[in-house]
Amino acid sequence: MSSGIRRRFGLVGAGVAVLAASVLGVAGPASAHNYPVSSSPAENATVTEQPGTILLTTNDNLLSFGNGSAIEVSGPASDPRYYGDGCSRIVDATIETDAQLGQPGTYTVTWQVVSTDGHPVSGEYEFEWAPADGTELAAGSASEPTCPTAAAEAPTSASDGADDSTADAAATSASSLGDLLWIAGALVVVVLAVVVTLLVLRRRHPDARSDAEVYEGTAPKEPR
């Protein structure tokens, strides 16, 4: 194969590699789960004034699937009670709820959200509540609150583990199917790019000769 042809095919290969990397790179993040990036109150922080709103922000926008997302606050650890009405709001990448805190001590924020890939993620963190003198304290509730409008419900308790496993398996299956569709689409794009590039090169060099023809044209002729 001549050096010109090698050079052209080398450029084609490099272009296809870059295209494949970019397409697959786009497909990758689509299957990633959301994760927390900030919260208020912050984890392990000491709060001296009523926060009013408890919120958690993730790295990407959240999906709102009715009762699929929730955030609640409970405490203190020595005699835990629940605060707020159990309702939560999704605002872009943030989930939040309104709550006034009670007696001083360690409080726990428990949250559950639905990632952009449709997969539920959850967790919890703690902060210290040390109200200033004269701060009005909330009474709280001995049981987990349920939102009156059923827009959101408290995060699933441990007794519902079986249901969680089933829902998690279904979400994982849907996420895997989405990954396969992204990869298949990326491969189709790469193949089409190769075909189009080769056709363009062929049209630009319609009189290209084979290596044998080049050799015959340049080889010295024997005397007759």
Order of alpha helices (4+ residues) and beta strands (2+ residues): alpha-beta-beta-beta-beta-beta-beta-beta-beta-beta-alpha-alpha
